[in-house]
């Protein structure tokens, strides 16, 4: 019963967090579509969490969800770094394709380094947890594998989604 209540509370917390993140991004970008592009990266992280749990044979549990909530912040930050730089390049007059390719090239290194160092930092909890630290392993798996999977897709799929949204925006405006 307590677990169900905790998961229900976590759902509420996640919805509130996503709402706050969306609001902050909407104010930052001064549009509604760009925050949606940034938030589009979150499902990538969820897929990585699920794959990590399958690989290690863990069930999703309370600490797994805590790891996922922490992961959402990191993934949104990585996406924000990419999209914000892309928008700056567009503002400077670059073509959308050229700006997208340049943003991916310039921001790939900081995004990859952040993700790899975070993964390496929690890897002892993922691979070598024993005794009292073993219960933290599902949280570390959520954070580590979700981040690795999301990072790859942020650098490949998110720019494509940005271009699709930009094309849709142009169709609607015309």
Secondary structure by P-SEA (a helix, b strand, c coil): caaaaaaaaaaaaaaaaaaaaaaaaaaaaccaaaaaaaacaaaaaaaaaaaaaaaacccccaaaaaaaaaaaaaaaaaaaaaaaaaaaaaaacccaaaaaaaaaaaaaaaaaaaaaaaaaaacccccccccccccaaaaaaaaaaaaaaaaaaaaccaaaaaaaaaaaaaaaac
